[in-house]
Every structure is written in structure tokens, then in C-alpha cells.
């Protein structure tokens, strides 16, 4: 995993945790939902860029 990928991954986790703390609902499921949502957005952007 490149340094850029690691930084992106950690920032996604940090943002998901921060969002959970703000909404007072920090659970494994809520963190995974947030992470999945952000990864899907990144994948969609990359697919569009590849076209």
C-alpha cells in the first residue's frame, strides 16, 4: 500500500469516527457504513476519471 493510500484510508476512518462522535452513535456498524460510503464515492470518481 502506498503512502498516499494509507493516508487516504486513515483520513476516511478518522472522518467516520468524528462523524459518529458528533452524532453520538459510534458503533462498529456505523463506522463501517461511513467508511463504505466514502470508499464508494472514491471508486465512482475513479471510474468516471477512467472513462
Order of alpha helices (4+ residues) and beta strands (2+ residues): alpha-alpha
